[in-house]
Each structure stands twice: as C-alpha cells, then as structure tokens.
Amino acid sequence: MRWSDLRQSSNVEDRRGMGGPMMIGGGGLGVLVLALAVWLCGGDPSQLLQSGPNGSEVPQPGQTANRVSPDQNRKFAGAIEGNLEDTWKQILPQQAHVQFRPPVLSLYTGQVASACGNASAAMGPFYCPGDRKLYLDFAFFDELRREFKAPGDFAQAYVIAHEFGHHIQNLVGTMDKVQRAGENNRLSVALELQADCYAGIWGYYAQKQNLLEAGDAEEALRAASSVGDDMIQKRTQGYVVPESFTHGSAQQRMQWFTRGFQSGQMSQCQTFR
C-alpha cells in the first residue's frame, strides 16, 4: 500500500508506555464493544465483564512484539487515520446526510483506561463510543501476521478501518439503536459485519486514489477471514458454535468487506436486514 505520502492525522494520542493505574469508566454498549473485541483474539468476553484485565496477559509498558520500529508504526497509523478522516468527511454528508466528526486514535501498550472500562492488549483493537476513540496496541499487528497468518500493511489498515467503521455507526446512531435493543448476538454480528462493509468502502476510495498495490485487496480479505468467529473458535476450542457468534463467520466478513469495496456505497451495507 502506498501510504508514506499521506497526510498525518492530528487526532492521534500516543499513550504508549504510560502504564499506571486504570479506572473503570462507562458501561452499556462500550463494555459490549470491548467484550466483542475479545473475540478477535479468541478470548472469553465474560472475563471482561466480571473483572479487570489479567495481569499475566499484559505486556510490560514500552514492550512491543511488532518487528517494525515504533516510529514507523506511528507514522503508518497516523497516515491511515488521516486518510480515513479525509474519505469519510466526504462520504458521510453525501451518503448519510450526517456531519462528520473525527474520532481520536489512541495508541497504547499493554493496558489502557477508556470511557468503556479497562482494556488490555489481549483484547485486540477496539472502539469506545463513550469517548469516541479507537484504541490500538501495535502488538496486534504482529499477532495478525504471526497467529492469524494475515500479513501486510493493507491487512493492518483494514483493522484500523474496521474500528473507524464503528465510529461511523456511532455518528449515524446505529450503535445507540443496538444498545437500546439489549444483548443480542444477531445484532452484534450485524454491527460487526457493517463495520467490515464500511472498511471496504474506505478501500474502494483508497483504490481510486491509487493507494493500493497488487495483492492489497487479498491481504484485507485474508485478515477479515482470519478473524471470523468460526476460524477463531476452531483455533481456540476445536469446534464451532454458530449460536455464539458475535462478529460473523469468515465467509460473512469477507462478503461484506467485498460488498463495500466494490460499491463504495453505505446503502450496500444493510447488514441488519
């Protein structure tokens, strides 16, 4: 992916290595979003709802498993965030008649406090509607390559774009509707698949800007497939329980990303129907 010349977002806060005590913040859908994020790494979301992060699972502050330099990671994330802002600033008013307001990309190492509660690197990237921030520990990029067998910079960009998609859902009121409906796996899956579709929409415009290179689309599809609920359950427990899905199957995640990638239209992301 050609990202090095992209504008750097000014909405990035770097909290890596800060450490320190964490305070429990809000609840509701925020906690649900954190719990859903656990599935990205094959964890048990009930542990999040019952207690804070397990210290044995949290890397030491300042430690990173990613082989890319911290500064290069920061530049990459800032460039992708900036392009997502520029793209959705145009899309959202035109297609949804909603004013765009950018989220903040919060970079952390090991553990972090958000308005949605405590979070650890074991949960993977997540979006908190309570403070409108995307949270990212760069160690997940290494896990994406090593554990999920989904390497590549566009695969990493897909991860950020997916969480950015949750911000779009927050702006248009979709998250609020899901929250009012209460806990419901079907709605949770629809929420995640729509975020995949929105990530695909960004990919559609990135392609028009000639930012993509040969194989980039395949990288994103491989990443979407690798974090499908069925793939994660097979890897972690050896069998699949479709009734417990919270993000969708590998096939569904690829399908909805592709729909957004091919159309560039929010109207094609009606996963709740």
Secondary structure by P-SEA (a helix, b strand, c coil): ccccccccccccccccccccbbbbcccaaaaaaaaaaaaaaccccccccccccccccccccccccccccaaaaaaaaaaaaaaaaaaaaacccccccbbbbbbbbccccccccccccccccccccccccccbbbbbcaaaaaaaacccccccaaaaaaaaaaaaaaaaaaaaaaaaaaaaacccaaaaaaaaaaaaaaaaaaaaaaaaacccccaaaaaaaaaaaaacaaaaaaaccccccccccccccaaaaaaaaaaaaaccccccccccc
